[in-house]
Amino acid sequence: MKTVNFGRSEKKVTHIGLGGEGVLRTFDRLDEARAVILEAIELGVTYFDSAQAYSDSEIYYGSVWKEEPGLRKSVFQTSKSASRSKEGALEDLQNSLNRLHTDYLDLWQIHDVRTDDDLQVISGPGGALEAFIEAREKGIVRYIGVTGHHDPTILTRAVNEWPLDAVLLPVNPIEGLLGGFLTQTLSLAKEKGLAIIGMKVLGGGHYILPQLNITTEMLVRYAMTFDITLSIIGCALPEEVREVVAAVENGKLPGQEKDIMEDSLKTYASGLAFYRGVK
């Protein structure tokens, strides 16, 4: 599978990563989750998404890395903390390392930044940003990032004001219509040399997309039309991992098909951006 540099670094990652949703965001489904993780590894995926808040996802990954510590060194393991204080974030980091059976993270992300208050608390005295910078300086994490899908203006401010290596933002046809994340946030992140990771690639479209003949393959290839480093997709079954990897190998969606897809979704744009908190 083709790889690219992770932002400004020389570290290489695949164009697709295994997302922390799907079977990974569950409890007590170890065998099913391991099957998905191992399928991704078998197909050459190197980027693995997780979070402190994602149920047993870190435990599932950790069960694999504990058995094969050499394999851990060949992949790009991420996690996230939604704690807003330095103390809380450092506690989350230690918990993540323990659950993942690793002594470092390739990427640690400030999770789900939504409001001006979030920005102020995180970057203020004793805020979580201090923990992230300290962990990077000590080598406990290689890179730090921020995630957000609620307000593109807030996420753009984080990208502009914080010393980050990466940003995780939504990339799908609805965002292509609404603008914000894929205009101002993405442009600034690119200007700063950050790694740009696409999430919510399949959006909430499973409620209506089948009737519009929009497939998973089309959505994955749609995301590839933007200047991002990689997309992450949550999978429930090994077959879904294979479907996503095959989609990436088929390349970007042609421009005309991209335009047709966006046009077919104009009526549904606000409703499908539920993760933005649209009322």
N, C-alpha and C positions, 0 to 999 in steps of 0.2 A: 504494500500500500504506500502511496506517495506520502512523503513527510515534508514539513515546513519548519522554519525556525519559529520558536516560541517568542514572539515579539522581538525585542532587541538582543535576546540571548542567542547563543549558538546551539542551545538545546533543541533537538528535533522532536516533533510530535506528529501524529497522523492527522489527516484532515477530518477524521470523525473520532469521537470519543464515546465511551459508554456513559450515559447519563445516570444520575442518582435516583431517578424515578423508576417506574415499572416495578418489577419484582424486587428490586433492591430497596425500595421504600416500603418495606413490610416488616413484620415480626415473625420469627419462627418458621421461616421458609428457606432454610439453609441450603438444602439440596438443589432446589429450583434456582436459587440465586447463584450458587456456584456454577451451575450448568451454563447460565448466561455469561458469567465472568469468563469461564474457561473457553467458551465459544469465541468470545471477543478476542481473547489472547491467541487462540488458534488461527484466527483470521488476520492477525497482525495489528489489531488495535493496540495503541500504546497509552492512550489518555483515559484515565478512570476518575469519574466524578463522584463525590460523596459530600456529606455534611453531617455535622453533629446532630442536626435536627431530623435527619432522614432515617428514622426508625433504626433497623439493624444493619443498614448498608455498610457501615464501617466494620462491623463484626463479620459480615459475609466476605468482604475483601480480606480482612485479617486472617480468616481461616485459610485462605489460599496462600497468602504471603508467609504465614507461619510454617506451612508445609514446604514451601519453596522460596526461601529467602533470596536465592540468587535471581529468581524471576522478578521479585520486587524491584531489584536494582535496574531492571531493563524497562520498566514502565514508568509512567508519569502519574503519580498518585496525588490527588487533590482532596482537600476538605474545606470546611467553612465554619465560621463561628458567628452567631448572631448576638453574642454578648456585646454590650456597649461600653463596658469598663475594661481597663487593663487587667485587673485581677480576674474577672470572669472569663475574658478571652484566653488568658494563659491557662486557666483551669480547663477550658474547653480543649485547648491544644494538647495538653497532657492526656486528657481522656481520649482524644482522637488517636494519638500515637499509640496508646495502650490497646485500643480496640483494633487498630489496623496492624498491630504487631510490626511496627517500624520505628526507627529512631529519627526520621525526618519526613517532611512533606515536600513534594516538588512545588506545589502551589497551595497557599493558605489564603482564603478569601473572607473579607468582611461581608457578611451575609445580609442580603435583602435590605438595602438602604432605601428608605422611603421618604423621609421628611427632613425639613430644615433642622428640626430638633435632633434627629439622628446625626446629621452632619456635625452639629455643634458638640454634642456629647462625645461622639467617637473621637473627634480631633482635639477635644479640650484636655485640660490637665487630668491625668489618671484615666483617660479614655482608651478605648480598644486600639486605636491607631498606634499608641506607644508600644503595645504588646506585639503588634505585627512587625513594626520596624525593628524592635529588639530581637524578635525571633529570627528575622532575616539576617541581622548583623551577626548573630551567634551561629548561623548555619543550620538552625533547627528546621527552618523552611528556606527553600531556595528562592522562591518568588512570592510576592504578595499581590492580591487583587481585591476587587470589589464586585459585588453582584447587585443587580436591581432590575425590577420589572414593573415598578409602580409609577414612577414619575421620571421621564427622561431628563427634565431640567435638573432634578436633584442628582441623578447619576452623573450627568455631565459635570456638575460642580465637583463631585468627588474625584472624577478623572482629572479635572483641572487643578484641584487644590492639594491632592494627596500624592506622595511619592510611590506610585504604583508600578507594577509590572504588567498587569492584566485587568481586563474588565469582562464580565459575563453579562450579556444582555439578550433580550428576545429578538429573534430573527425569523419572521414568517410573513406571508402575504398581507396579513392585517397590519403589521407594523410597516410594511411597505406603503400601505395606503395612508396610515395615520401620521407617519413621520415622527421625528423626535429621536428615538433610540437609533434608528438607521440613518439619520441625517446628522444632527448635532453631536450626539454622543459618539457615534462611530467615527465621524470625521475628526473630532478632537483626539480620540484615542489613537487613530492612525497617525496623526500629526506628531503625537508624543512617542510613537514607536511601541505602544503597548500591544500585547497579544490580545486579540479580540475573539471571544468565545461565544458562539450562538447557542441560546437555549430556547425552549418553547417552540422549537422548529415545527412541531406538529400542532402547536397551539391548542385551541379548544375545538378545533374544526371537526372532530369526530362526530359532533352532533348533526352537522349538515353537509359536510364535504362529500360523503358518498353519493348523494343525489346530484352533485355537481361534477362527479367523475374526477375528483382530485385525490390522488393517491399519496401514500407515504413516500414513494420514490420521487414524485413530482415536488413534494414539499422539501425533501432533503436536497434535491438538485436546485430548487429555488434559493435556498439559503446559500448555496455555493456561488450564486451570482453576485453576492456582496463581498467586499474586500475584508473577509474575516479569516482568522487563523484556522479555526475548526468549529464544527458543530458538535453538540452532545445530544444524544438521543437515549431516553430511557426505554428499556426493552423488558418484556414480560417472559419471552421465550427465546431459545437459541435461534429459532427460525426467523424471529424478528431482527436479531443481530445480523443474520445473513442477508436479509432484505435491505437493511440500511447500508451495509458495506457494499452490496451490489449497486445500490443507487449512487453512492459516491464514485464508484468506478466508472459509471456512465457519464460523469462530468456534469458541467453546469447546464441548467435549463436554458434552452435557446431564448433569446430576447422576446420574440413574438409570443411564445408560450407563456413567458413570465407576465407579459402585459395582459394576455387573455385571462390568466388566472386571477390577477388583481382585479380586473374589471368585473369578473363574475362574483367577486366577494364584496363589492362596494356596499351592497344593501346590508350586509351583516357585520361591517367593520367594528362598530362600537360594541356590539353585543359579544363578539368573540374576543375582544380585548378585556375580558372579565378580570384578568390578573392585574390590570392597571387600576382596578378599583373603580371602574366606570360605573356611574349610577344610572 
